[in-house]
Amino acid sequence: MYDDYQRHTQKTRLQIPILYGVDALHGHNNVLGAVIFPHNIGLGCTRDPALVERIGRSRRKKSAPRAIQWAFAPCVTVPQDPRWGRFTKASRTIRKS
């Protein structure tokens, strides 16, 4: 599908390629048999940075062969306000005052 769309863009007047992205935050879930990982807040609760890094490498390894140019993946965030819509996606430590 992706290759066909890209070939078609080369036949258009401006030849603007498609920027194709996939939501690989929890793994490349569009692929049959893909491993799906927990949300960042769950990974943060493991307190295991090496595990989180291995998971990130696994996501990259599974997405790269599929010619995906852009993967929506984990990012470093410091949530300050639980009203923020993506608050639960963040890895964070809750400190008791």
C-alpha positions in Angstrom: 0.0 0.0 0.0 2.6 2.5 1.1 4.9 1.9 -1.9 2.0 2.2 -4.3 1.0 5.6 -2.8 4.6 6.9 -2.9 4.9 5.8 -6.6 1.7 7.6 -7.4 3.1 10.9 -5.8 5.9 10.8 -8.3 3.3 11.0 -11.2 1.7 14.1 -9.8 2.7 17.6 -10.9 4.5 18.6 -7.7 5.8 15.1 -6.8 5.4 15.7 -3.1 6.1 12.5 -1.2 3.8 11.2 1.5 5.1 11.4 5.1 3.8 8.2 6.5 3.6 7.6 10.3 2.5 4.9 12.6 1.5 4.8 16.2 4.2 2.6 17.6 3.9 3.9 21.2 2.9 0.5 22.5 4.5 -1.5 19.6 3.7 -1.8 15.9 0.2 -3.0 16.5 -0.8 -2.9 12.9 1.4 -6.0 12.3 -0.1 -9.4 13.0 1.7 -11.0 15.9 3.3 -7.8 17.1 4.2 -7.4 20.8 2.3 -4.7 22.5 3.8 -2.8 25.5 2.2 -0.9 28.4 1.7 2.8 28.6 4.6 5.0 29.7 3.1 5.5 33.1 3.2 1.7 33.5 6.8 1.4 32.3 7.8 4.3 34.6 6.4 2.2 37.5 8.9 -0.5 36.8 11.7 1.9 37.7 13.8 0.0 35.2 15.4 2.3 32.6 17.2 -0.7 31.0 13.9 -2.4 30.4 12.4 0.8 28.9 15.4 1.1 26.6 15.1 -2.5 25.4 11.4 -1.9 24.7 12.2 1.2 22.6 14.8 -0.8 20.6 12.2 -3.5 20.0 9.7 -1.0 18.7 12.3 0.5 16.4 13.4 -3.0 15.2 9.9 -4.0 14.3 9.0 -0.7 12.6 12.1 0.0 10.5 11.8 -2.8 7.9 8.3 -1.5 7.0 9.7 1.7 5.4 7.9 3.8 8.1 9.4 7.3 8.1 7.8 8.5 11.3 6.8 6.6 14.4 4.8 8.1 17.2 6.8 6.7 20.1 7.7 7.4 23.8 9.0 10.8 24.7 10.4 12.4 27.8 7.8 14.4 29.5 7.5 16.0 32.9 3.7 16.3 33.5 2.8 19.1 35.9 -1.0 19.1 35.6 -3.3 16.1 35.7 -5.8 18.0 33.5 -3.4 17.6 30.6 -4.9 15.1 28.2 -1.8 13.1 27.8 -0.9 13.0 31.5 -1.3 9.2 31.8 1.1 8.7 28.9 4.0 10.2 30.8 6.6 8.4 32.7 6.8 10.0 36.1 7.5 9.6 39.7 4.8 10.7 42.2 6.4 12.4 45.2 4.5 12.6 48.4 4.8 15.9 50.1 
